[in-house]
Structure formats: C-alpha cells, structure tokens
Amino acid sequence: MPLRARTAPPAEAPLLAALEGALRFPLSRAAEAQPAPALLRERALEEAAFGRIVVDERGLTAGMRLNVIEPQRGVLVAWAGERKEFDRLLAPEMPHVRALEKIEQEIAELVQKRDAQIEREKNKLESDTRYQQIVARRDVAKRRFDLKSAENGQRPANLRGYHWIYVIAMLCIGVAEWLINYDTFFQFFEVPAIAAGATAILGLLLAFAAHGHGTLLRQWAHRFGAHRPDIERGADWRLLAFATFSLLLVLAAAGASRYEAVARIAAGQSGTNLLGPEAAIVVHPVREVLFSLLANVGAWAVGVFLAYFAHDSDPDFMDAAQEWRIVEQIYARRRWRTEHEI
C-alpha cells in the first residue's frame, strides 16, 4: 500500500505511525516459513512408516499440520502482533471507512444508472424518423462538400453572397437608384405615389441586374465552360439575358423620363420672361440625360463590384459549402435537446 507523502494532522499521526510499522513486516517470512520439498517428502515418509495415517475433517494429517500449517500460522501470529497497534487505532475509524465504501458503491450504482439513461436518450433520438432523414441528408451534403473541397485544393469557400449583409448591400443599391430617379419620375408623372412605385421597381431591377452580372462575371469560367452541361449553361445564358434586359430597361426608363422632364422645362421657358431673355435658364436635354444615366450606370457598377467579390469562383463549391453549413446547423439543433439532457 503506497503512502501519500504529506504532513498528517496530530490526530492521524499515531495511526500513520502504526501503519508504517505494520508495513515494515517482511513478506519474505511467509516464503521462508515454507519447508523445502525434500524436507516435506522426508517428513511424509516418516509419517507413512507408522502404517496408519489419520486424516481430519479438513483433509489434513498430523504431519501436515505440524510441518506445513504451523510454520505459516506462526507467520500469521507474528503479522497480527505487528499490526495489533494499527488495528486498535483503526477500530474507532471503521464506521467512517464503511461509510466511504458505501458511498463508493452508491457512486458506482449512479454511474451505471446514468450510463443506462444516456443510452436510452441516444436510442430515442436515433429511432426518430425525422432525425434519421437529417442524418442521411447530412451525410450526402458532407460527401458532396468534401468532393468539391478536394477539387478546389481544400481552400475555404467564399460564402459572402449568402450573408445577410450582402442582401442589405444590394438593397442599398436599389435605394441609391431610388434617390437618383425619384425626382425625375416625379417631374414626369407629377404624382408622388406613381413616381415612388416606378422608382422602387427600377431600383429592384437595377439591383438584380448588378447581382446577375457580378455573379456571372465572377463565375464565368465555371458557368460557361465546356465541361458544363448544355441545360445548365442555357440557364446561365438566360440569367445573363434577363439581367442585361433589366439594366437596359432601367436606363431606357430613366433616360426617357429625364429627357421628357427636361424638355418640359425648356418648353416652359419659351414664353415671355418678365426679366428679359438674359434671365432664361439654358437647358441641354442631352447633357441632362447623360448625367442621369451615368449616375444609374455608377450605381449598377457598384452593385457588380459587390456581387463579384461576394461570390466564389466555383458556384458548385459555393452551393455545396452553403448546403453543408445549413444541414450541419439543422443537425446540431436537432441533437441539442438530447445533448443537453445528457
């Protein structure tokens, strides 16, 4: 029994001293007390020479008790004498020792009960059909992500295009377009509600066009490469056509309404001016329209820039990484209650 190297309190010092004294009892005395096989054979022959051997109820003869049992009994008596003081000092502490043994037994029972409860919770979760579907979907998403990640050199995917900040940034492009064109449409329609509605529609169209052009520009090699199936490339060409149509529609609507508004201002100055012809404001419709269109093109260019740097060059890798992230979150939420219970 190893002893802890520590300073014992005064009440424990005699008990530890007695323990150390008992532990100093040499275990080799038990081996030394055992007679050699040759001596045992000689004593057995002497006992058999009497012609009659008496065996007691434990299967021992008088010679066995004398030559084998008694030497070992003497060792036990000597050992009892050595530990007598330790047993005397330990006796008052035995209730505490038994209490500690009981606590250890209770802990073992509680650990066993806990393990059984954990196993039941796991079995309950794993038997749930919805959870099994999530696990299967997670495995498929993980394999797809690992495959695309290996194809892209294990680099991290650019997922900024799926972030809510990107959505807000593109909406800000629409808001900027609204600020640029509202006054023009108000001068053209002269009705605030109609002007606000038309401007909001053009803002959304411009944001969509910037998103489509920036995304396709970033992912051009993958979306229009020869390895891409024709049906998928056709979908990308349609996206490019619709984004371009949206941009042209915005520019045409903004340019036409701006030209008409400027033309109305010029026509309103063609009458008699009380301040004289020198006080008339010179209006150039073409210049006004070009400046307005440049502002619209600038807003579109900013949107293209944002979309370009918010998307990954490989759309399949980006989609696989986003799917894996979503499925992993669903999986974690489904396991949360069970893990919390455990």
Secondary structure as the mmCIF struct_conf table of DSSP 4:
data_model
#
loop_
_struct_conf.conf_type_id
_struct_conf.id
_struct_conf.beg_label_comp_id
_struct_conf.beg_label_asym_id
_struct_conf.beg_label_seq_id
_struct_conf.end_label_comp_id
_struct_conf.end_label_asym_id
_struct_conf.end_label_seq_id
HELX_LH_PP_P HELX_LH_PP_P1 PRO A 2 ARG A 4
BEND BEND1 ARG A 6 ARG A 6
HELX_LH_PP_P HELX_LH_PP_P2 THR A 7 PRO A 9
TURN_TY1_P TURN_TY1_P1 PRO A 10 GLU A 12
HELX_RH_AL_P HELX_RH_AL_P1 ALA A 13 LEU A 23
TURN_TY1_P TURN_TY1_P2 ARG A 24 ARG A 24
BEND BEND2 PHE A 25 PHE A 25
TURN_TY1_P TURN_TY1_P3 LEU A 27 LEU A 27
HELX_RH_AL_P HELX_RH_AL_P2 SER A 28 GLU A 32
TURN_TY1_P TURN_TY1_P4 ALA A 33 ALA A 33
BEND BEND3 GLN A 34 GLN A 34
HELX_LH_PP_P HELX_LH_PP_P3 PRO A 35 ALA A 36
HELX_RH_AL_P HELX_RH_AL_P3 PRO A 37 ALA A 48
TURN_TY1_P TURN_TY1_P5 ALA A 49 PHE A 50
BEND BEND4 GLY A 51 GLY A 51
STRN STRN1 VAL A 55 VAL A 55
TURN_TY1_P TURN_TY1_P6 GLU A 57 ARG A 58
BEND BEND5 GLY A 59 GLY A 59
STRN STRN2 THR A 61 THR A 61
HELX_RH_AL_P HELX_RH_AL_P4 ALA A 62 MET A 64
HELX_RH_PI_P HELX_RH_PI_P1 ARG A 65 ILE A 69
HELX_RH_AL_P HELX_RH_AL_P5 GLU A 70 LEU A 90
HELX_RH_3T_P HELX_RH_3T_P1 ALA A 91 GLU A 93
HELX_RH_AL_P HELX_RH_AL_P6 MET A 94 GLU A 126
TURN_TY1_P TURN_TY1_P7 SER A 127 SER A 127
HELX_RH_AL_P HELX_RH_AL_P7 THR A 129 GLU A 151
TURN_TY1_P TURN_TY1_P8 ASN A 152 GLN A 154
HELX_LH_PP_P HELX_LH_PP_P4 ARG A 155 ALA A 157
HELX_RH_3T_P HELX_RH_3T_P2 ARG A 160 TYR A 162
BEND BEND6 HIS A 163 HIS A 163
HELX_RH_AL_P HELX_RH_AL_P8 TRP A 164 PHE A 189
HELX_RH_AL_P HELX_RH_AL_P9 PRO A 192 ARG A 218
TURN_TY1_P TURN_TY1_P9 GLN A 219 GLN A 219
HELX_RH_AL_P HELX_RH_AL_P10 TRP A 220 ARG A 223
BEND BEND7 PHE A 224 GLY A 225
TURN_TY1_P TURN_TY1_P10 ALA A 226 HIS A 227
BEND BEND8 ARG A 228 ARG A 228
HELX_RH_AL_P HELX_RH_AL_P11 ASP A 230 GLY A 268
TURN_TY1_P TURN_TY1_P11 GLN A 269 GLN A 269
BEND BEND9 SER A 270 GLY A 271
TURN_TY1_P TURN_TY1_P12 LEU A 274 LEU A 275
HELX_RH_3T_P HELX_RH_3T_P3 PRO A 277 ALA A 279
HELX_LH_PP_P HELX_LH_PP_P5 ALA A 280 VAL A 282
HELX_RH_AL_P HELX_RH_AL_P12 PRO A 285 ALA A 310
BEND BEND10 HIS A 311 HIS A 311
BEND BEND11 SER A 313 SER A 313
HELX_RH_AL_P HELX_RH_AL_P13 PRO A 315 GLU A 341
#
